[in-house]
Amino acid sequence: MKKQLKQFKKKRRQLISSFLNGKVDNFVEAYSDLVDDYFRNVFEAKHAEIRTKNPYAIVAVGGYGRKEMCIGSDIDLVFLFKDKIDEKIEQVIEHIVYPLWDLKLDVAYSTHTIKDYLDLIKENYMEFTSALDARFVCGQSSIFFEFMHEIRDSLIAKSKEQIIKMLIKKGEERHKKYGDSSYLLEPHIKGGKGGLRDYHTMLWIAKLDYLITSAKDLEIYGYIPHKGYDILSKILSFLWKVRNSLHYICQRRNDRLYLEYQRRVAKIIGIRRENGKRVAEVFLNKLHSHMDMLKDMYVSFLIEHAYKGKHRRSEDKQLYTESIEVRNGLLYFRSSEDIIRNPALLIKIFEESQRLGIPLSAEAKAIVKDFLFLVDKNFRSSPAILKSFEKILISPVKEFDVMEDMLHSGFLERFLPPFKGIINRIQYDEYHIYPVDKHCLCTVQKIKEFEKSQDSIYAKIYKEIKHKKQLLWAGLLHDIGKQSPRADHSKKGALIAEKLLKELGYEDRFIEEVKFLIENHLFLVKIATRRDINDEETALYCAKKIEDIERLKKLYLLSVADSMSTGAAIWNDWTETLLKNLFLKVLNVMEKGEIASKASLKIIEQKRKWLASQLKEDQKELIPFMSPRYMLYVSEQDIKKHVELYSKLNNKTFVWAIEKNSAPDIRIITVCAHDQPGLFSKIAGILTLNQIDILEAQVYTWRNNIAMDIIKVRPPLDRLLEEERWHKVEQELKDALEGRLDIEKAINKKSSIYRPRIRAFSKKTKKVIIDNKSSSFFTIIEVHAPDFMGLLYKITNAIFKCGLNIWVAKVATKVDQVVDIFYVRDFDGQKVNDPEYLEKIKKEIKKAIKEERYEKSRSYYKAL
């Protein structure tokens, strides 16, 4: 047995080496055959030595059964008996399976009789699909064939329709979980749309009718078109190369192609730079292209062979042109010769697809690609062609995205030439989940989805917008300027859009509006996350820049759709709340006019009267101590709560209250304390020590030297022990404020075991910006830095050491890049205007955000 194992180990190493050198055409089959040989050799060697009374078959299942063994794949086996499991089978398994475990290979085995295995697969989806791929390896073949006969007679024959529905449903759930792999920047090679599991589902459905075993059989039995096997085999070959390369790099099974692996995978499979694009971009383009073809093949397969009439009703719908027809629930050109006579058919087929909700066939897409040379300047300048494109652009969302088909067929970049510069353009950061072209299409989809949004404010605003076409053009072109990474993409994109829309024949007024939306598509998000939206000057500034209410509504929906399409790292409950509140405040200013100082004074006076009627006699004495800013921005009910909190302070260092916000992932901490130097910095440090993220802080000081700090945070990760964590935080804050805990020392100790996760492509900026124009009363400090343990404490401590008090803090974290905003005044309560003083502040903060461990980690990952 040692001989067989040694031989297997040597041949496996040689096979992997040959794959890495590009000398193996079909690695997955060759590796599967190698594993087969090992089992057969060991079985033959041990069969005479370990004689079982009951014969058995060794059966390959799952990926091994399909002969799709990748470098990190599990080896799935079933030891199958006819009626009774032999007690000596454990000895057999010990000699066959255990040595492979010693080689660190993942081998999963089970032992069954035919009956109990059938019972298992009836109840378990994973076991059922695995058994559909079963293949005889060695032992008694009659047992295996009897089992397969039983599956067909006792299970498939009786439940075929239910099984198909189950397979389709599981596919939909899988797509929802892993996303569209023909789109994603970090696609899932196996589980996403266009992934290998789509091919497996096609195989499984086909196996319900015939005993097929390979991709070739799909063509032989008519499940894919003539010559479809040639296309499918090229797709599978490419995906298996990618998957094996990924397994080799990770030294384990991994099907998520993260950005840091892409260049190395591309190198293994021989991808080179093309047309000025990076290797990773060329690779991603090829990968998306292959996965898109598989996705199309899968959709066509389901429509023709699985849905059983669900899409057939569409064939009764009236087509607007005789040159296009519906067959088997898909759109086809009747004749390619018609396109020569009438090039408009190239866009008409997409228009019909949008109108009827019927996808293009793979054949139709191929014909579109072949005739793209007809999409020239005359084609683009035709008003009728533009009208067709506009219908597609503004039409409601269907089950599938027609513009995605236009993109993958090459039509979109031919009709809108600037689009070519953003095709598969990778955005090297940690929060975009799509390449630029796919992100733009996703933004358009999100905008159109607002019409039927469950959030009433989005649906209401979308319906109120008169010129939706301008908004949708802005959504489609908002990142068109990213074809040149070094430029300000918003400004450059606005100029590119201006030129393009002029060529298409739009009027100047229309173009200017789209241009404004593109140039300012980040404006509201930046203001919401980087400025104090409770400051009336912020709303006034936005209103003056935007000028028009309809424009504000379009810009707001564009901002929301853009953020949603970027990914969960950007769009969350907190960002949504900030953006919505800013929009409503600006809308209020534009509808009712500027907020006058008299109105502010009136609000303050009303609150004072209300408090005087609600508070106890001894509590009323506190009202004169409350600053106008505090009275203006804090609600009456919250002020009343703060007074109650203050009544508990007495001689304590501080008291606090923690409330749940309307958003489930936000807590509001109110700290009432006798004011002391660097109070907010110390609070930030203690929260950092306990891994509690600060989102926003409002710092108020009453005239009796009482600090009232209102801090919005993310709750502790462990919600079950949340109360215990808050007690711990409270005690540590008490120790820090009373001088028993050195925060800086504690943070340094904790951060010594923390290595920041730096992605290989990270290019994080460090800069300090001081803004003395946006606010009449505060100096605004904006800090951009890579995130690391204790960063916020270091910044706030540096600000305190510069002789400044923090009045407002906003913390915007993009995965591991932070933008911290602080509204500050000096200890005398004044803005900082002295240029030398401002330069000193910059210098001290830059010194604070220099983190040596971050630089070492960056070098470490770069070396990798």
Buried (B, 14 or more C-beta within 10 A) or exposed (E): EEEBBEBBBEBBEEBBEEBBEEEBEBBBBBBBBBBBBBBBBBBEBBEEEBEBEBEBBBBBBBBBBBBBBBBBBBBBBBBBBBEEBBEEBEBBBEBBBEBBEEEEBEBBBBBBBBEEBBEBBEEEEEBBBBBBBBBBBBBBEEBBEBBBEBBEEEBBEEBEEEBBBBBBEBBEEBBEEBBBBBBBBBBBBBBBBBBBBBBBBBBBBBBBEEEBBBBEBBBEEEBBBEEBBEBBBEBBBBBBBBBBBBBBBBEEBBBBBBBBBBBBBBBBBEBEEEEEBBBBBBBBBBBBBBBBBBBBBBBBBBBBBBBEEEBBEBBEEEBEBEBBBBEEBBBBBEEBEBBEEEBBBBBBBBBBBBBBBBBBBBBBBBBBEEBBEBBEEEBBEBEEBBEBBBBBBBBEBBEBBBBBBBBBBBBBBBBBBBBBBBBBBBBBBBBBBBBBBBBBBBBBBBBBBBEEBEEEBBBEBBEEBEBBBBBBBBBBBBBBBBBEEEEEBBBBBBBBBBEBBEEBEBEEEBBBBBBBBBBBBBBBBEBBBBBBBBBBBBBBBBBEBBEEBBBBBBBBBBBBBBBBBBBEBBBBEBBBBBBBEBBBBBBEBBEEEEBEEEEBEEBBEEBBEBBEEBBEEEBBEBBEBBEEBBBBBBEBEBBBBBBBBBBEBEEEBBBBBBEEBEEEBBBBBBBBBBBEEBBBBBBBBBBBBBEBBBBBBBBBBBEEEBBBBBBBBBBBEEEEEBEEBBEBBBEBBBBBBEEEBEBEEBBEEBBEEBBBEBBBBBEBEBEBEBBEEBBEEBBBBBBBBBBBBBBBBBBBBBBBBBBBBBBBBBBBBBBBBBBBBBBBBBEEEEBBEEEEBBEBBBEBBBEBBEBEBBEEBBEEBEEE
